[in-house]
Amino acid sequence: MACNNTPTTTAAPASAQQGMADSSEVYAIIPIVKQEIDYVSVLKKKLICFTTSNGKKDSSVINTATLQSLADQFIDKDISYLKMYYAERIFSDQSTGSLTINYTAINDSVPVRSIDILLDENTRQVKQFFIKNFEQHQDTSIQEQYSWFIHRGFQINRSVLANNGYRLEERKEVKWGNQP
């Protein structure tokens, strides 16, 4: 990669670097998502979106505007201003070589139920992060899992279930670079 194309990454907050629990700040995912969008835009990566909806599969090449629109769903799940509703845990996972920062909702009053941010144990750079979201709208429940893989892509899995029996299982996966 040329010198000017070296992507920047966000390092862990001091509390995670020191292995402490319950830091005074939430590890922000917005800068991570924005850096990834910049990374894809600058390197002009080919963007492919794979969609599965109730078993029906499709794929298409997308542009950066569509990428941004999909990525905004991750940004909308930011909890940095809602720290008081979350418990923070930081732990080392030897099996993945990761330091994991976990935020779990302390009650059901917030839709984002948990966020897991996996940092490389040596460099403390973000490798991936996951967001679990749950919302109830009248007689319909919506469960979502957001997964972001640094410099590779992301997935959005959504399950919608209504009391009348309607069910939707949907998955959007966006990949860039040399991904199979």
Secondary structure, DSSP 8 states (H G I E B T S, - for coil): --GGG-----B--HHHHTT-SS-SS---SHHHHHHHHHHHHHHT--EEEEEEETTEEEEEEE-HHHHHHHHHHHHTT--GGGGGGEEEEEEEETTTTEEEEEEEESSTTSSEEEEEEEEETTT-BEEEEEEEEEEEETTEEEEEEEEEETTTEEEEEEEEEETTS-EEEEEEEEEESS--
